[in-house]
């Protein structure tokens, strides 16, 4: 019997290559998700492959893998000895906690241990699938292709650099594909798997892969024909402001150097905030305007590290201590920093991370024991800052000149900035004599001069065109990024220090009754606004974007006696939408009729569409299942025939079933074709000899009338093997 | 199986002489095992005679040859009673038909009268002269040859007579490689001279009895009948295969199964032999000749369209 699959050395080489290929998958996943213990995961994969190679029965390999996973959990999460009471207690309590969380559908309350288990399950499945591909299908091409695509995509769209990985994958994959091709070839042509034959194939294969790799490495390489697709693609998905691109950019630190372009809304939740009033949630600011977008000047300012409940020092002094409020944030997406409202005093969370405040971009990065840490649930104490109108009105333009040099970066402007932008700033602020009024004038300028808020058809500035200039003078349409960037640029042209701030706006009030309000903040709420420095007062929040109401709380102090000008509209925060649904429900309940028949009628009339669609859906599903029956039938047939007794009748039925399956698979038997010639064809098609074996037993049973000689138990394996192939 | 080994030896033996014609040798043995006779149709010089002689030598049988000529008389075939004045009685002098293996060369050259005497002897395995019936020694196997290219002065066998032959075989030319091998083997001496018998006549007769015990399932019987019936409804066919043809197919299939070491007949056996059993039993319409359709093609067509039984036979 020719069976290269039984050659241990050959299969071991295949499995080693598979292991290396899987390791290439694991590496970027580990580094991008900050998962540690890569070697332990690799050991798990290796363990699975070795046991598959050694054909360890499932009732041994399964428990071994489960034990390994449990040991991993105990080792990584507690560091205790595995065979100890405390580890069992830990496992049990974690199991019950997750079980309760799952049964009560509190997905957010499942622990990391649960996610680890899921990841292991995923690895287990991957190992099993690849083992199946290699051992039974002798084909790895699909997986190979996926690996290349996976690494290429990660290399393009994430910080992961796959330069060397892609070379390793090419080499491993070519070797693997070549060896598997050899195995298939030997099987279909029934060539005796002699060592010299294998060597005659493998050595040239190895040399060819080595030579082509070497040549490819040493050949000169031209630069990319296409530009980096990331800015191009993100320009369509909404650069800043709101949109799906924002989160990925914040999370992965992709810059805002290319603003503009339209985007589509995305209501994926980012976090929930339990707070009395909706707040603007600041993430960071950017200070360097490039004519196309924003960058951060690095290595300026200091970094401060704070602990839980420690008073933090942002540029905003908290307001009235009596107004102190607490916000509870639960994150739906993971960021390695905390979001904070204006007037933040301190943070608190269950873990004890370091909150590292960088004065360069005012971001609070979180670290835990030196590693980047992604908080899930935390509390922020804050008191909204308030400003005295009197003090603001006393800010004089002359004071701006006396500002220390660290403010220089907040008045930076590119030299190419068109003069008309500077002229416009002067024009807008002509009637104001103090810094605050000038700033307010610019803030209000947009709402009074036919600017339009829109997320659609927003152009990206062309080569040599200024982003702000384009918005102010040409399009006059845009979203938060256009408004906020323009305001910063206008302010800076008047030497008023200003910076561009990114974060989230209030979000949507989703629960207003009993207890504090809960706001849900989605990707759509990603926002940008302006902070400007009022000499003698400090930094202040401004909101130039039409339709947004996040401006700072200005205390119209009484001593001035001045009447508030009509422009000091402090727009109220939007009234939380009163939930109307309950009433509707109540109304519906009243309609629910007196008799069962009426109720049924009502049910059918109300749900007519649903019922019709359900029927159509099930019919389609049924048709699809019928059409796909060749794919899933074997999964039903194998256990069925396994359970049957070993009589000749069972064998004959199973054999006829197999004929039907093969027919469905697409290998039709012609009317005049005998079973034997059909079997020979099937065997040459699949590269087996099992169909002929089954057929001669069947012939003996049916034509020879000698059913006693049939040993179903011995034939079962051949039958299962063939029927499995028909589902491929 | 022992029978198979013995028969394989015979075939191997024949192959020493006839190169590349294993199939023909197999078919000859099939005919011999099932008490049938073979009509060899082909041009002269492709080894027809050599085949028969090799077969005769391999089974250690008595080999006789009758060269058919237009002036051959029935008595020249079956023998003649001669008056012996000494004891005043007729003594039967057996003709060449009284052998185990008889080569009837160019059977279509002789008159129908002589032909029918041969065919009668073939059918009955006995000859009757002057009211006395004489049994022909067993086993009895006739291999008649017919030259298809000469029509001048020939008496083609009527279709009803053809039915008496179990199989009609065409030798065909050897391939160039085989022909070279033929040349090299016959350079010194004809290999036939050195051939030894590998099976005795008694063994052969025993095997002939054993063939009858090879199982023919109802499934196979139904398949054979179905094939025969299809020959009768085929549009090009004037006269289809008779029930005698069906019997011939069954018997030869049994012998073939034995040759392949099985004790039951499979559809493959039937398909393999159908062409040799049926093609000379089918009379084609003249349209078939116009369209260039041969009997062999008709049989192929029928084989392709008749459903091969794959399930246990369940009565109608």
Interface residues (C-beta under 8 A of the other chain):
Chain A: X652 X656 X659 X670 X671 X672 X673 X674 X675 X676 X677 X699 X700 X702 X703 X704 X705 X706
Chain B: X215 X217 X219 X220 X262 X263 X264 X265 X266 X267 X268 X271 X303 X304 X305 X306 X307 X308 X310 X311 X312
